[in-house]
Amino acid sequence: MNEKSCSFHSKEEFRDGQGERMSAGYSPSYDNDKSVLAFRGIPISELKNHGILQALTTEANEWEPRVVSTEVVRAQEEWEAVDTIQPETGSQANSEQPGQLISFSEALQHFQTVDLSSFKKRIQPTIRRTGLAALRHYLFGPPKLHQGLREERDLVLTIAQCGLDSQDPVHGRVLQTIYKKLTGSKFDCALHGDHWEDLGFQGANPATDLRGAGFLALLHLLYLVMDSKTLLMAQEIFRLSRHHIQQFPFCLMSVNITHIAIQALREECLSRECNRQQKVIPVVNSFYAATFLHLAHVWRTQRKTISDSSFVLKDLEVLAKKSPRRLLKTLELYLARVSKGQASLLGAQKCCGPESPPFKDLTFTGRSDLQPHSS
């Protein structure tokens, strides 16, 4: 440490020493004439004819440097060697653009190209009904999903079986994008840490809160923050979740809403809308966003608190499965008003207030805690 410090200062002192010795011969006459102002306004081409400049040149040519000590020479060589140090290859700074955001379509394409056969074996695409329940569903229930859309439906359910893999760079980018979009940060964060509690996870590792929804829960959050039409809604709900009285864990609530969307898809509550649009993933995404919007509206207008979470989610699931088209229409109206710059359905009331502390001491009962479910 002392040698490096010596190296750093010696280089500057060596150069400054030379400058002081060079100026020693002419500084008295320079000060006596007080002609520093004489240079102002003189064209550069005429400076060579100026008397002071000629005197400086003459004296500089007659100057001879003193003998430099070996310690100073060695210190200068050490300091100049610092410029040649290069970063190690393979370092974190040279990794695959760790700060780059990832879009929903890019993340989805990742799951469409990797081998998910081991996870696909676990899914149960539809609810099995027997007896009168099966007869009633056949006579009065929603239509079955078209054959050509079932592969897309199975992909959604398969992603819900995948967990968070911190070693997968795509998984890490999804987490980083969610964090940056919600917090406004421009820097990467650790994949484990207390900062995830600020977003509404219950612990330092987001993977532990994805039960019942898997990586689909993170894809839904990614869709919410990366779609320009729903980003404002996500930010409004996030501010509501940090209300000093009506606070709730934002990400954990989102996971429960994803679970509701999974159950609605398996119970064929979304089949009619999927058949109408000839798509599954966009319908599930919109249903998730619409359900989250309705929850936020109920939470704010009815002044719900964290102690009401289980009852709110239970009623929300019943409504969502019974009237999915109604929720989707509400979302459509909301997005139309946002595009026109009008007030949102969450109201003009400011929901941020004093920011609430993390959710360590709060008891949150989610949808997946109410009753066991089959995956």
GUDOVO-907540 format. One record per residue: x, y, z of N, C-alpha, C in turn. Coordinates in steps of 0.05 Angstrom, whole numbers, plus 5000, padded with zeros to 4 digits. Layout:
XYZXYZXYZ
...
END
This chain:
501749765000500050005000501750255000
504050255016505750485018507250524992
508050294979509550324954507750444932
505250354931503350464911502850754916
502550834941502051114947504451284940
506851164945509251304938509451334908
508651124893508751144864506951354854
504551374866502651574856503651854859
504651914883505552194888508152254875
509952054872512552114861512452214833
510552094817510352184789509552474787
507652554804506752834803508953014813
510352924836512453094847514753124828
515352894813517552904794516953114773
514553114762513853304741513753584752
512553614776512353884787515053994793
516853824802519553914809521054014784
520653884762521853974737520754244729
518054274732516754524725517754754742
518154704768519054914786521855004779
523654804773526354864767526555024740
524854944721524955094696524055384699
522155424716521155694720522855864738
524755734752526355884772527956104759
528956064734530756254722529356504712
526756484704525456714692523256834708
522556714730520256814745520757094756
523157174766523557444776523057654755
524357624731523957824711521057824701
519757594701516957574693515257734712
515757704738514157854757514758154757
517358224753518058504754516758654731
516758534707515558664684512558674686
511458484700508558464703507158474675
508258304658507358304630505558074623
504357944644502657724638500257814621
499458064626497158164611497858234582
500458244577501258324550500658114529
500357864538499757644519496857664509
495157794524492357794517491957964492
490557854473489958004448492057984427
494357854433496457824413495957584395
495957604369495557374352497757174356
497056914352498956704357501356734339
500856824314503156854295505157054304
504457254321506257464330507657394356
506857174369508057114395511057054393
511956944370514856884367516557134367
515357364361516857614361516857764387
515357654406515057784432517657744449
518557954462521057944477521057744500
518857734514518657554537518857264528
517357204507517356924497520156854487
521657034474524456984466526256934490
525857094511527457054535526956784548
524456704549523756444560525056224544
524956254518526156044501529156014505
530456244507533356244511534156124537
532756194559533456094585532755794587
530655704574529855424575531955254561
533155364538535155214524537755184540
538255384557540655374574540355204599
537855114605537254964630538154674627
539354574648540154294648538954164673
537553934669536253804692538353694711
537553684736539253564756539053254754
540853124768540852834768538452734785
536852554772534452444786535152194801
534252174825534951934842533651684831
534851454837533751194828531051144839
530551234864527951194876525751324860
526251574851524251714835523751584808
526051484796525651344770524051094773
524650944794523150694799520250744805
519650954821516951024827515351114802
516751264784515451344759514851104741
516650914740516150674724513850514735
513650494761511450344773508750484768
508750744769506250894764505350864735
507350884716506650864688505650584681
506550384697505650104692502750074699
501550254716498750224723496950244699
497650404680496050444656495750194639
497550004643497549764626495949544638
494849574662493249364674490649334660
489849094652487449044638485548874655
482948904653481048744668481248454660
480648274678480747994673478547914654
479147744635477047644617475147464632
472547474625470647314638469547434664
470347684669469347814694466447894691
465247974713462448034714461748264696
463648454693463148684676462848614647
464048384639463948304611461848094606
460148034625458047834621456047924601
454147764594452247814572450348034579
451348274578449748514582447848484606
448848464631447148414654445048624659
445548874648443649084653441449104633
441348934613439348954592436648844601
434549004597431848914603431048694584
429048544592428048324576425048364572
424048324548421248354542419748104548
417048124549415447884555415747684532
415747784507415947594484418547454484
420747584492423347454492423447244514
422347304537422247104559420546864551
418246924538416446704530417846534509
419246654491420646504470422746314482
423946404504425846224518424445964527
422045984538420645744547419545584523
419145714501418245564477420445404464
422945474470425245334457426645134475
426445164501427744974519426044724522
427344514532425944254537424444264563
421844254562420144264586418644004589
419543794577418043534577417743434606
419743464623419543364650417343514666
417043774660414943934674412243884662
412143834636409543794623408143534633
409643344642408443104653406843154678
407343364691406043424717403343554714
402743674691400443844689397843674686
395743794695393043684692391443904678
391143894651390044114636387244204645
385544014652382844084660382043954686
380044054699379043944723377343694717
377943484731376443234727373843244744
371643204730369043204744367742944740
366242864760364742604759361942644768
360142464761357442464770355842704760
354342814779352543044772354143294764
356443324776358143554770358943544740
359743304731360543284703358143324684
355743224692353343264675352543564674
352643694697351943974698353844144681
356444074683358444224668358044174638
357343934631356843874602354444024591
352344044607349844174598349944474599
351044584621350844874626353545004628
355744854627358344974631359345114606
361745234608362945364585363745174563
364145264539364945084517367844984521
368444764509371144654510373044824493
375544824500377544964485378044834458
378244994437378744884411381244714410
381244504394383444314393386144454386
386044644368388444784360389644964380
388245024402389245194423390245044447
389944784447390644634471393644614476
395244614455398144614459399044874473
397845104465398545354477397645364506
395345254512394345234540396245064556
397144834545399044664560401644794565
402544974547405045124552404745304576
402445434578401945614601402145454627
400745234627400745064652403444944657
404944884637407644774641409544984653
409345234643411045444655410345484684
407845444691407045464719408245244736
409245034724410644824739413544874742
414645064727417545124728418145314751
420245254765421045424787423045634777
423945804796425946004790428745884793
430245904771432945804771434946044770
436246094792438046324793440446294776
441046054766443246014748442546064719
440046084713439146134686439146434681
440746534661440946824657438346954649
436546804635433946914628432246954653
432346764671430846804696431847044711
434447074712435547304726434847574713
434747584687433947824673431047894678
429347684680426547744686426247874713
427647764733427547884760428648174759
430948214746432148474745430248674732
428948594710427148774696424748854714
423648664728421348724746422248924767
424648874779425549054800426049334789
427349354766427949624755425449774748
423549634736421049774727419349874750
419349724772417649794795419050004812
421649994815423050174832424250414818
424550404791425750614776428850604777
429950404789432850374790434050314763
436450414758437850364733440050164737
440350054761442549874767441549604773
443149404768442549124775442549094805
441148894814441048824843441648534846
442248454871442748174876440148014874
440447764865438047594862436947494889
438547524909437647464937438347704954
436447784971437048004988434448134999
434748305019432448425032430948615014
432248704992430948894974428448774961
428248504959425948384947423448404966
423948444992421748485010420448755005
421948944995420849204989418849184966
419148984949417348944926414948774934
414948654958412648504967413048204967
415548114965416047834971416347805001
415847565011415947525040418747465050
420647405032423347355041425347465022
427847395028430047495011430347344985
429047114983429146954958426446934946
425947074923423347064910422346784903
424146594899423346324891421546194911
421846264937420246134957417346224958
416646434943413946534943412346464918
413446294901412146234876410445984877
409845884900408245634902405545664889
404745464875402145464862402045614836
404145764829404145914804406645884789
408845804801411345764788412446014774
413945974753415146194738413046354723
410646244719408546404706407946654722
408246644748407746874765409647104758
412147034753414047234745413647334716
412747154699412147244672409747434672
407847394689405547574691406447854701
408247854721409248114730410848244708
412348094693413948204671412048324650
409948184643407948284624406848544634
406248564660404948794672406749044670
409349004674411149244675412449304648
412449114629413749164604411749244582
409149194586407149294567406549584573
406949754553406550034557403750104566
401849944558399049994566398449934595
399849744607399249664634401349754654
403549884645405649974663404650174683
403050364674401950564693400150434714
398650234706396950094725398649944745
400849814736402549684755403749874775
404550114766405750304784403750414804
401250444795399150544813398550334835
398350084827397749874846400149844865
402549874855404949854872404950074893
404150314885403950534904401850484925
399550374916397450294935398450094955
400049904946401049694963402949804985
403950044981405750165001404450385017
401750385016400250575033400750515062
400950725078401750685106399550535122
397150525112394950385126394050145109
393650175084392549965066394749805053
397149795064399349655052398749355048
399949235028399848945023402348865007
403148625009405548534993404848504964
405848694948405048714920405648454904
408148364905408848124889407447874899
407047844925405747614935402747614927
401547844927398747874917398647804888
400547884872400647824844400847514840
402447384856402747094854399946954858
398447054877395846944883393846984860
394147214847392347274824393147094800
395747044797396546854776395446584782
395346504807394146244814391146234807
389746454811386946474803386646434773
388446564758388346534729388946254720
390646114733391245834727388745664731
387545704754385145544760382845604741
382545864733380445934714380945804687
383445784679384145654654383545354655
384245224677383844934679380844864681
379345044693376445004696374945094671
376345174650375245244624373545494626
373945664646372545914649373446114627
375846074616376846254596376646144568
375445904565375345774539373845934518
371546054526369946194507371546434496
372846584513374446814504376846734488
378146514496380346414480379546324452
377246184451376146104425375446344407
374446554420373646794405376046934393
378246954410380647094400382546904386
382046644387383846444376386746464388
386846534413389346564428388846474457
391046394470390846314498392546504515
395046534509396846684526395946974528
395247114507394347394510391847414527
390047214525387547224541388247184570
390046994576390746944604392147184616
393947314600395247564610393247784616
391347824598389348034602387547964626
386847714629385247634652386747684678
389247624678390947674702390847974709
391448144688391548434693388848534701
386648434689383948534696383248454725
384048214733383448124760385048294780
387548354774389248514792388048804794
387148904772385949174772383449174789
381748974787379348964803380048944833
382048784839382848764867383749034878
385349174862386349434871384049634875
382049624857379749804860378149734885
377649484890376249404915377849474939
380449424938382149474961382149774969
382349944949382350234956379650334964
377650284948374950404953373650294978
374150044984372949925008374849925032
377150065029379050105050379849835063
380649655047381549395057384349415069
384949235087387649225098388648935096
391048895106392348635102390848415116
389348475137387748275151385348175134
384648325113382348245096383248085072
385848035069386947925044385647665036
385347475054384247215047381447235037
379747395050376947425042376747575015
378447775011378347924986379047734963
381147574966381947394945379947174940
378647084961376546874957374246984941
373247224948371047344932371947414904
374447494902375547564875375647324857
376347094867376446854851373646774841
371646794859368946724851368046904828
368447164831367647354811369147314785
371747264787373347234763372546994746
371946774760371146524745368346554734
366646694748363846724740363546924717
365047144718364647364699367347454688
368747284674371347374663371047594642
368947574627368547774606368048044618
366748064640366248314654368848444663
370648284674373248384683374848484659
374848334637376348404614375348664602
372748704603371548954592372349194610
372449154636373349364654376249444648
377949244644380749304637380849454611
379249374591379349514566378549804568
376549864585375750144590377950294604
379150174623381250304638383650374620
384450194603386750244585386050464565
383450474557382650684538382750954551
382050974577382151224591385051314596
386751114602389551184606390751294581
390051174558391251274532390351554526
388051634537387151914532388052104554
389552004573390552174594388552234615
386352084617384252134636384951994663
383352054684383751934710383451634708
384951494724384851204724382551114741
381850854739379750734755380450714784
383050744790383850744818383151004832
382351204817381451454829383751644830
383151894836385152114837386452124864
385451974884386551984911389451884910
391252024923394051934925394151714945
395351494936395451254953398151204966
400151364959402751304969403051364999
402451615007402651685035405451625045
405851615071408451525082408951235074
411351175065411850905056411850715079
410650485075410450285095413150135098
413550005121415949845123415649585108
417849425105417549165093415548995108
414848765096412548605106413448375124
415648415139416548205156414548145178
413348355189411648315213408648305205
408048285179405248265171404547985164
402047915171401047645165399247655140
400147535119398647535093397647255087
395047235084393846985077393046995048
394446845031393846855002391846644994
391246654968389346474957390246184959
392846144956393945864957394045764986
393645945005393645855033390845785043
388845845027386045795036385345505035
386145365014385345085010387444954992
387844694996389744554979388744544951
390644534932389844524903391644324889
390644224867392144034851393544194829
396044124824397544264803397344134777
END
